[in-house]
Amino acid sequence: MVIVTVSVTGVPVSPAGPPGSRFRWGLLDALAVWLGGLFVGGFAGVLLGNTVDGEFELTTAAFAVVVLVQNAAMFGGTVIVSRFRGSGSLDRDFGLDVTPRDAAWLLVGLVLQLVALVALLPIAELAGLDEAPQEAVQRLEQAGGLELAVLAFGVVIVAPVVEELLFRGLLLRSLLRRTTPAGAVTISAGLFGLVHLADPGAAVVVPGLVALGLLTGVEATRTGSLSRPILLHAGFNLLTVLVLVF
């Protein structure tokens, strides 16, 4: 077993925690949190959806609620893991922190998204896509007023915090106990891209998501904090919202 040293809140510790700690969370916990979020989000969708002409549909408002509920469930699951299998602190266990001095990483995320869009444009054209591949982006295009505000909040604020907490916090730190930093970052980034295939139209953007996962994973491993990954992820998503709104 490879033990890698990272720095959490400026204090060097191993991903397994300091000697004598009760850090016992692992890969199955990460899987359970993700599946639990999908289940709760799916259940909320069933409650809020309607059947029209034999087809199940969600209004844009209902979709926005489902996004928030699903992310809230994943966040709650991570809190439970921390409480019963860690120290009880999301910062200490998973590096959850956002520091104002890292604000420039929002711009890094914007640039990364721009590069990804340009690089993936030929693929989208070859695939004959005439609309945004991800449902969340399609919903943003359709939304207005309060719906748009709620969706934008979910995409730019909520999703980056929760997804980084899960993939670069819980999952990545679990992997760091079992493999090299390079292997842990690569695996977590690959899984981050693959889980987005739950949205069938997202296949074309998976390479960009993997690139995001690699960069955020490197920063999470190097600093021991999720501050830069969260801000980078927020900037990545923010560009899409800005393009659609303005």
C-alpha positions, -999 to +999 in steps of 0.1 A: +000+000+000+014+034-010+010+062+015+012+097+000+017+128+021-006+157+014-011+190+032-045+197+047-051+232+061-014+237+060-005+207+082+012+177+065-008+145+071-013+112+052-045+107+034-053+080+059-051+106+087-027+111+115-015+082+136-043+070+159-071+086+139-102+068+130-103+076+092-120+045+078-138+058+047-129+043+014-139+035-022-172+018-013-182+049+007-176+071-024-197+047-045-225+046-019-226+085-018-228+088-056-255+060-060-275+075-030-275+109-047-287+094-080-314+074-062-327+105-043-325+127-074-343+100-094-370+097-068-375+134-067-378+134-105-405+108-104-425+128-078-421+161-098-425+147-134-456+143-155-466+119-183-476+138-214-488+118-245-473+086-230-439+102-224-424+112-190-414+148-188-398+172-163-404+209-165-374+231-164-384+242-129-387+206-118-353+198-133-337+226-114-352+212-081-340+177-090-304+190-095-305+207-061-320+177-044-295+152-059-265+174-049-279+179-014-282+141-010-246+136-021-234+163+002-255+148+031-240+114+023-205+128+025-213+144+058-225+110+071-193+093+060-172+120+077-193+117+109-192+079+112-160+069+093-138+100+097-131+129+121-164+146+115-148+175+097-152+178+060-121+200+059-099+176+078-113+145+061-117+157+025-100+191+023-133+211+019-122+247+019-125+278-003-099+305+002-104+340-014-067+341-024-074+313-048-100+333-067-078+335-098-086+298-104-120+309-115-103+324-146-083+292-150-116+273-152-130+297-177-099+293-199-100+255-196-136+254-207-129+277-237-101+255-248-123+224-244-151+239-264-127+249-293-110+215-292-143+195-291-161+216-318-149+193-347-162+163-328-195+179-322-198+188-359-189+152-370-215+139-346-241+162-362-251+178-330-274+208-335-280+214-298-261+214-265-252+178-257-258+180-219-294+182-206-284+208-180-271+231-207-303+226-228-323+235-197-303+266-192-310+276-228-348+272-221-349+288-187-357+323-177-363+344-146-363+324-114-357+291-131-326+304-147-313+318-114-319+285-096-303+265-124-273+288-126-268+286-089-269+248-091-245+246-120-220+273-109-220+270-071-237+238-058-224+212-084-187+223-082-187+221-044-205+187-042-187+171-071-152+182-059-161+171-024-170+136-038-145+131-066-114+150-054-122+147-017-137+114-007-128+093-039-093+108-046-082+105-010-094+069-009-074+061-040-043+078-026-042+052+000-041+025-026-020+037-055+004+064-067-007+101-069-006+099-107-027+068-107-052+082-082-056+114-101-060+096-134-086+071-121-106+098-103-106+119-134-117+090-156-145+081-133-156+117-131-159+118-169-176+084-171-204+091-145-216+120-167-226+094-192-257+090-171-268+118-194-266+100-228-260+132-247-229+141-227-205+116-245-190+143-267-180+165-237-164+137-216-129+145-228-133+180-215-146+167-182-117+143-179-093+172-185-111+192-157-108+161-135-071+158-141-063+194-134-085+196-103-071+163-091-035+175-094-043+206-074-062+187-048-033+162-044-006+190-044-023+213-019-044+190+001-073+214-003-104+216-025-102+254-027-086+256-061-105+226-075-138+241-065-131+275-079-116+260-111-147+238-115-170+268-109-151+288-135-154+259-160-192+258-155-195+296-154-184+301-189-213+281-202-238+301-182-223+334-193-225+323-230-261+313-227-272+343-206-253+370-225 
